[in-house]
Amino acid sequence: VLWGSTTFIFRDFGMFGYPLAYFHRESFWRGELPLWNPLSNCGLPFLAQWNTLTLYPGSLIYLLLPLSWSLSFFCLAHLFWGGLGMYVLAYRWTQHRLGAGLAGVIFAFNGLSLNALMWPNIEATLGWLPWVIWLGQRGWREGGRALVWAVLAGAMQMLAGGPEPILFTWLILLVLAGGDWLSGAADGARILLRFCLLGLLVALVCAAQLLPFQELLAHSQRDRH
């Protein structure tokens, strides 16, 4: 797969992920922002789906390079990025390189991460998960430039468009912020302010993606259950 002699095709990769990337790439080279896909189900919202990676900067990998190779590489690159991020996060928490290396390998090669290779958006979201946790915790503890990096990492994950891993990430951040608050590691009011500011800034940076998604939900034919 890495050298381009074969490509992923199994299940949703071939039926969902690849067609989305193909339409996105065709629109990109026509100079169009793909708001609407007329080729599926008599027409579907495209950008508003959120899981189409339309505004995710990492999508340039498969937009600029040959698609049959680059979309598979996109998924594998985020698998590596997630493992590296978990190594950095675990080392920051434990100061133990062997343990951190083991954590990174387990995060990259567990069943969930490998199964997610069929969904480029989920793989990208998982790849950013440890980075958002590490930089987010630094952000509310240190503020300033650390908070800016936390916002950038959070926005990258948010634009990747995997709702479940994003929710899971922010639940972990909430627990960690609560732990810092209760332990007295830093001023409680400052932690709360920076945590809320982090969430607000990420939402503002990603508003062009999140607002259309909210409108799509409001007009969805699915009921509230």
FENWOMO-V889997 format. One record per helix or strand. SS is the DSSP state (~ for helix, > for strand). FROM is the first residue (numbers start at 1). LEN is the number of residues. Records with the same first field share a line. If there is no record, write none. Layout:
SS=FROM-LEN ; FROM-LEN
//
This chain:
~=12-18 ; 47-3 ; 57-8 ; 67-28 ; 97-13 ; 111-8 ; 120-23 ; 145-16 ; 163-21 ; 188-18 ; 207-12
>=36-2 ; 44-2
//
